[in-house]
Amino acid sequence: MRLRTLLFSACAAVTFAGTAIAETLTIATVNNGDMIRMQKLTDDFKAKNPDIDLKWVTLEENVLRQKVTTDIATKGGQFDIMTIGNYEVPIWAKRGWLKPLDALGANYDEADLLPTIHEAVSYDGKLYASPFYGESAMVMYRKDLFEKAGLTMPAEPNWDFIAEAARKITDKNASIYGICLRGKAGWGENMAFLTALANSMGGRWFDEQWKPQFDQPEWQKSIDYYVKLMKDAGPPGASANGFNENLALFQTGKCGIWIDATVAASFVSNPKDSAVADKVGYALFPASGTLGNHGNWLWAWSLAVPAGSKKDKAAQKFIGWATDKAYIDLVAGKEGWASVPPGTRISLYENAQYRQAAPFALPTLAAIKAANTAKPTVKPVPYTGGQFVAIAEFQGIGTAVGQQFSAALAGQVTPEQALRNAQQLTAREMTKAGYIK
Amino acid sequence: MARQGSARRKLVTTVIAWTFGLAIFFPILWTVLTSFKTEAEAIASPPSFLFFHWTTENYAEVQSRSNYFGHFMNSVVIAFGSTFAALAIAIPSAWAMAFSPTKRTKNILMWMLSTKMMPSVGALIPVYLIFRDTGLLDTRTGLVIVLTLINLPIVLWMLYTYFKEIPGEILEAARMDGASLIKEIVYVLTPMVVPGIASTLLLNVILAWNEAFWTLNLTTSDAAPLTAFIASYSSPEGLFYGKLSAASTMAIAPILILGWFSQKQLVRGLTFGAVK
């Protein structure tokens, strides 16, 4: 009897010891194709780490952002790994909300990260998030329409050429519009494009004393250019168009030029979904000619560990697995080179197989290299960020300013009025936040 | 001649009613149709109404990617749990307010209604902190409590309105026959307001089923209901309309079927006491 009891106790102890060692990581991620693919491939991670279990929370970007912000700000501790963008990384790292990543594993080659991306996810020289995939913005255009109009797209076009070409290839009777640009209001919608446009034309959001700059000629020039061009060569109802609406227009052959995120290249060149897959050409985000600044945007969906997580080591182990070079090889082996997460590693762009499978690889690399989040425009700025300003207040201000420019595009207010309103509301919010007196 | 006129009027009314009904139902119909299209067809312009290549690939993808049954069960428990809890509190409260009103009854009712005017986001952080400290984050119990409190003003108001329609003399007669308070509520009052209670129940199940703000913010995975299931299929960049439509169809189907079968009860309850 005593022996049985002893054996039973020993078994129970072993079972409980096993349970105590196994850890479950809760991972919050965004519903993008690359992340969904990562979820499907996690058997590889589990096989290598049988003591770590994974629980996924996949959400739409805005819902995810609200949820993870609430959780991290209140130290809720619901997540062990969060998918965040380079907008959040410097703000959250500065507040001590993220753990620095220093245990990503021996195979994690930090020096292989593209320098612009590495800088975008670092704070004080330390990595606070590991980039999963990166993107910038570039020009996508219809080679057949350009040929028909007798035009040749330069590798590095300027805004004057884009405007001229867009007007020339517009054929409204055939429902072909020269250019499709974002018009829907939002800090991550029209303001992503308009901030990049203004950067390239020498504009900036704030001067060194955080004074808003919408009353400066650079912004006037940018908004005038945007509104006039969209009126002449844009699709009807453009003020309601975001990324997905423009994607649909381009894929169905209704846009001559589309300037947007590099991730779009894989959608428009996929013959399964795009009617113009074999007719798409790519070029660098335009500059204004004299300044030579592309003002390009840079975004990196990255994995980070919130300060509240108690499973720091296991979380970093997973991040190391998901963002090192071996993961890229794993995706390539299972789903082909065209499906690997782009925009983070130098070695990927040196890989001939990838360059052959993805015709947009080199233009994407050129776009990412052209982005400079530390110096987004020619004039000095007190902030970092390409298509955004990395301060917590920007989400609210960016969307409010975006509403003004969306209204200008819809013809409800003049560009001058929209700029005056933008200046006023930004100054009010920045005063309230204590940046200016 | 008069008969002809009446037939014509009936026909016109029927046509108008059907047109109106179909117009309201159209977004749901469009969602269902989109769920059977490929992603390329889902974004095609001009869109095709019925003549497209029908496919169930979106449903297959949704099934393989998410645990629909788990989300569904969470929705059932949260929606019905919070509704029954709200009814348990509201029935005696509404009875007291309807049959033994005081000077402050109306004020209390108005105050309860005013809590619905406050934007939910204003209370998110305090509620989140309470939930964090009490271990209620990502639990069905936590959501049942929150949704019970959120729906309580509406449940109470509806029941109060129904109870007010009951003539006080009936209760007096019961009391004269020696019925106790409990017996009065259970045997006299409740059977008379069954249609009202049933419609309150149905309406609140629908409200709780559709509630997205709190369910999304207070759950992660274990207690995540169908609202979280839908939220995982929308994306700011990419092709997702087909999959999102399939997920939405799967999420609204149960409540749509429930509403269809109980529509008589709903209409009866909502118009209870309207013609008097």
Interface residues (C-beta under 8 A of the other chain):
Chain A: T26 A28 V30 N31 N32 G33 I36 Q39 K55 W56 V57 T58 L59 E60 E61 N62 V63 Q66 K67 T70 D71 A73 T74 K75 G76 G77 Q78 F79 G188 G242 F243 N244 L247 A248 L249 Q251 T252 K254 A261 V263 A264 F267 K272 D273 S274
Chain B: E39 A40 I43 A44 S45 R65 L124 I125 Y128 L129 R132 L137 D138 L216 N217 T220 S221 A224 A228 A231 S232 Y233 S234 S235 P236 E237 G238 L239 F240
